[in-house]
Amino acid sequence: MRRAKEEAARTEVGFMSLGEAEMAMFAQALKLTGAHLKPAKWVEVGALTGYSALCLLSTLAEGSEVWTIEKSPDRCRFLKELFAAPELSGRLHLVEGDSRAAKATLESLGPFDGIFLDGAKAEYQNDLDWAEKNLRSGALVVADNVFLRGAVFQPDAQQEGDDRFSAKQVQVMRGYLARVMTPARYETFMIPSSDGMAVSRKLF
């Protein structure tokens, strides 16, 4: 975990990585939902430098496995070395490539017990489509950055976007939130992180 944080700082992507306080809240949310009580299979979309995948694995019960997806070849080279540690063998798996293609390769390994979304924000609804087909009933869907720095709350953001997020990203995220806030399909609560993290239990 220390090496993952150092690599994020070295490559100047630390702002994209979960902070320690956010990760602590994430871990606590998993414990409150009982996700740590028995071995589980999780998928992460957006490995970055591996910090969140390692934190997730350390929170889950012994015998759990995490498959984490990363598109950047440079980051994948680092992650392969990082994940080669003997204590991670058979527990933490790197899946290289575009998230849609990568998720397709994982379908035969399901159903999964949870998914953590922290990749391209314009893909969140596609990620949710996949999760609905490949996660068991009662599984968790956790999504980071769901407030888009407040852009999802701006009345004209969907039409015009803002300085940091495109209109498409805002529209997709609004649609994502509408879906996971549907009581017949999900139980959802928000973690008060710096940009909002949604924790949803799939009910179907």
C-alpha positions as MATLAB code, in Angstrom:
seq = 'MRRAKEEAARTEVGFMSLGEAEMAMFAQALKLTGAHLKPAKWVEVGALTGYSALCLLSTLAEGSEVWTIEKSPDRCRFLKELFAAPELSGRLHLVEGDSRAAKATLESLGPFDGIFLDGAKAEYQNDLDWAEKNLRSGALVVADNVFLRGAVFQPDAQQEGDDRFSAKQVQVMRGYLARVMTPARYETFMIPSSDGMAVSRKLF';
ca = [
       0.000    0.000    0.000;
       2.899    2.334    0.737;
       4.411    1.621   -2.678;
       1.046    2.226   -4.357;
       0.765    5.642   -2.722;
       4.350    6.525   -3.591;
       3.749    5.606   -7.236;
       0.624    7.765   -7.314;
       2.663   10.701   -6.011;
       5.538   10.030   -8.410;
       3.265    9.926  -11.451;
       1.184   12.878  -10.184;
      -2.104   10.978  -10.068;
      -2.523   11.163   -6.312;
      -5.526   13.456   -6.767;
      -7.266   10.585   -8.588;
      -6.617    8.053   -5.829;
      -8.718    7.472   -2.744;
      -7.395    9.285    0.273;
      -6.780    7.500    3.564;
      -9.918    8.991    5.146;
     -12.045    7.959    2.157;
     -10.639    4.453    2.238;
     -11.302    4.182    5.965;
     -14.934    5.180    5.405;
     -15.196    2.688    2.536;
     -13.796   -0.093    4.727;
     -16.174    0.784    7.540;
     -19.128    0.743    5.137;
     -18.128   -2.736    3.967;
     -18.018   -3.935    7.567;
     -21.408   -2.407    8.360;
     -22.916   -4.286    5.428;
     -21.245   -7.541    6.478;
     -19.051   -7.755    3.372;
     -16.078   -8.806    5.506;
     -17.690  -11.830    7.133;
     -17.098  -14.507    4.502;
     -14.879  -14.982    1.437;
     -16.066  -12.906   -1.491;
     -15.261  -12.139   -5.116;
     -15.013   -8.474   -6.081;
     -14.299   -6.527   -9.261;
     -12.720   -3.067   -9.340;
     -12.945   -0.805  -12.386;
     -10.002    1.603  -12.364;
      -6.941    0.211  -10.584;
      -4.748    3.328  -10.964;
      -1.719    2.375   -8.803;
      -3.415   -0.390   -6.822;
      -4.039    1.385   -3.512;
      -7.807    0.906   -3.413;
      -7.585   -2.716   -4.593;
      -5.128   -3.502   -1.802;
      -7.291   -1.728    0.773;
     -10.363   -3.587   -0.458;
      -8.599   -6.941   -0.268;
      -7.325   -6.183    3.247;
     -10.897   -5.444    4.390;
     -12.534   -8.542    2.929;
     -12.457  -11.916    4.654;
      -9.543  -14.299    4.222;
      -9.967  -16.297    1.038;
     -11.465  -13.393   -0.898;
     -10.328  -12.439   -4.393;
     -10.294   -9.101   -6.233;
     -10.035   -8.590  -10.000;
      -8.964   -5.028  -10.801;
      -9.156   -3.483  -14.277;
      -6.637   -0.977  -15.651;
      -6.228    0.385  -19.178;
      -2.945    2.324  -18.961;
       0.022    0.175  -20.117;
       2.435    2.132  -17.895;
       0.299    1.567  -14.810;
      -0.160   -2.094  -15.712;
       3.606   -2.586  -15.762;
       3.841   -1.197  -12.239;
       0.825   -3.198  -11.044;
       2.221   -6.476  -12.348;
       5.332   -5.969  -10.260;
       3.368   -4.815   -7.233;
       0.905   -7.703   -7.365;
       3.710  -10.272   -7.781;
       4.211  -10.284   -4.007;
       3.849  -13.898   -2.762;
       1.221  -12.946   -0.179;
      -1.054  -11.694   -2.978;
      -0.778  -14.817   -5.132;
      -4.209  -16.065   -6.170;
      -5.923  -13.205   -4.363;
      -5.398  -10.038   -6.404;
      -5.672  -10.239  -10.190;
      -4.864   -7.558  -12.758;
      -7.102   -7.421  -15.832;
      -5.556   -5.269  -18.539;
      -7.373   -3.235  -21.166;
     -10.525   -1.285  -21.882;
     -13.104   -1.761  -19.146;
     -15.874   -3.068  -21.413;
     -13.678   -5.757  -22.959;
     -12.064   -6.565  -19.612;
     -15.396   -7.003  -17.854;
     -16.534   -9.345  -20.618;
     -13.579  -11.650  -19.892;
     -14.656  -11.899  -16.243;
     -18.234  -13.000  -16.819;
     -17.417  -16.718  -16.660;
     -16.004  -16.231  -13.146;
     -19.210  -14.827  -11.685;
     -21.483  -14.268  -10.044;
     -19.550  -11.712   -8.012;
     -20.233  -10.348   -4.546;
     -19.323   -6.733   -5.211;
     -17.930   -4.167   -7.614;
     -16.093   -0.902   -6.951;
     -16.425    1.727   -9.663;
     -13.673    4.325   -9.915;
     -12.916    4.421  -13.632;
     -14.260    6.589  -16.445;
     -17.318    8.436  -15.160;
     -19.050    8.327  -18.555;
     -19.007    4.513  -18.257;
     -20.820    4.240  -14.928;
     -24.168    3.242  -16.405;
     -22.488    0.651  -18.628;
     -20.654   -0.611  -15.543;
     -23.990   -0.847  -13.731;
     -25.531   -2.750  -16.656;
     -22.722   -5.302  -16.323;
     -23.067   -5.451  -12.551;
     -26.778   -6.153  -12.763;
     -26.081   -9.197  -14.920;
     -22.994  -10.498  -13.136;
     -23.486   -9.759   -9.431;
     -25.537  -12.017   -7.194;
     -28.641  -10.788   -5.415;
     -27.542   -8.980   -2.265;
     -24.190   -7.955   -3.750;
     -22.746   -4.472   -3.286;
     -22.128   -1.822   -5.936;
     -19.838    0.951   -4.665;
     -19.206    3.992   -6.861;
     -16.786    6.839   -6.161;
     -17.043   10.489   -7.307;
     -20.801   10.329   -7.857;
     -21.272   14.059   -7.184;
     -18.771   15.155   -9.858;
     -17.641   18.041   -7.659;
     -21.256   19.191   -7.426;
     -21.877   19.223  -11.185;
     -24.739   16.717  -10.864;
     -26.647   19.305   -8.802;
     -26.255   22.227  -11.222;
     -29.498   22.820  -13.185;
     -27.767   23.586  -16.494;
     -24.878   21.126  -16.184;
     -26.544   18.457  -18.270;
     -26.866   20.801  -21.211;
     -23.637   22.741  -20.933;
     -21.349   20.730  -18.668;
     -18.908   22.679  -16.497;
     -15.186   23.367  -16.461;
     -14.251   19.903  -15.229;
     -16.933   17.526  -16.492;
     -18.617   17.101  -19.855;
     -22.359   17.189  -20.331;
     -22.210   13.465  -21.094;
     -20.476   12.673  -17.815;
     -23.052   14.668  -15.878;
     -25.961   13.050  -17.714;
     -24.561    9.540  -17.180;
     -23.947   10.131  -13.487;
     -27.427   11.530  -12.952;
     -28.824    8.455  -14.643;
     -26.646    6.198  -12.517;
     -27.831    7.819   -9.300;
     -31.465    7.620  -10.392;
     -31.091    3.888  -10.975;
     -29.397    3.010   -7.691;
     -31.901    5.161   -5.782;
     -34.800    3.008   -7.043;
     -36.060    1.347   -3.808;
     -37.440   -1.769   -5.492;
     -34.011   -2.581   -6.960;
     -31.400   -1.127   -4.595;
     -30.788   -0.047   -1.029;
     -28.380    2.896   -1.257;
     -26.613    5.220    1.136;
     -23.946    7.848    0.589;
     -20.521    7.976    2.234;
     -19.692   11.642    2.985;
     -16.351   11.623    1.189;
     -14.966   14.697   -0.559;
     -16.870   13.930   -3.777;
     -19.498   11.435   -2.690;
     -19.384    7.642   -2.683;
     -22.557    5.621   -3.225;
     -22.934    2.206   -1.603;
     -25.787    0.175   -3.067;
     -27.062   -3.294   -2.248;
     -28.536   -5.091   -5.260;
     -31.942   -6.522   -4.352;
     -32.627   -8.676   -7.401;
];
